Amino acid sequence: MRIACAVPVFCLLLAAVAVAGAPASSLDDDPALVGWWKFDETSGTTAADSSKHGRAATLEGGLSFDDASVAGRIGRAIRLEGKDHVIRVAGYKGIIGQHPRTVALWLKTATPGGELVSWGEPDAGKMFIFGFIRNRVGVTPRGGYLYMKAGIQDDSWHHVAVVVPEASPPNLHDHVKLYLDGEKAEIDDIGLLDLWPIDTGEKQEVLIGRRFRGILDDVRIYDRALTDEQIRELARPR
């Protein structure tokens, strides 16, 4: 890219921006960002949605920021203790059908179990559950499962993401990608059921942290498939 400029220093700055590409904040303003819960609150039972959609979430099961707000990977975060703790995005049924999507978040746990983000219907191919499968982070539509080989129950911060690209229809075996700390995760064994089409239903509202024990931060849902570089950007220190 050629930049015409009369001030050499300013030219160098413009050139640096052109090489570096879009800043990280572009993902914060992305029109495809349909839900973003930072969990920066310190009191109450409502988690604000920092996307442009106003999808505030409600803390349930005795969960409150007054007791559960902790230091996060970015600002504050929320600690869940499993059992009845869950965060419900009332009225929001998530991304349904076969549409592309990305779910990304930071987590810290010593106990691998529970769901991170889920929605859909309790039928084969109709659920979308991003959480722990056999003690590893993975995803299932209630028809097959896909999970990473690496365990992350080391009580340290990790960034995890799942991407469902455009396909007709998408399935775990051929299309879905998992990411760990900004890079594509090595996948554990997969089977024939992983060819089951992803066709998410719309009965259950989006739930965050059901039966999960640990800390969650910066939960995001996009209604498109983010690129490898964009996932890497979300996982970079800020």
Order of alpha helices (4+ residues) and beta strands (2+ residues): alpha-alpha-beta-beta-beta-alpha-beta-beta-beta-beta-beta-beta-beta-beta-beta-beta-beta-beta-beta-alpha
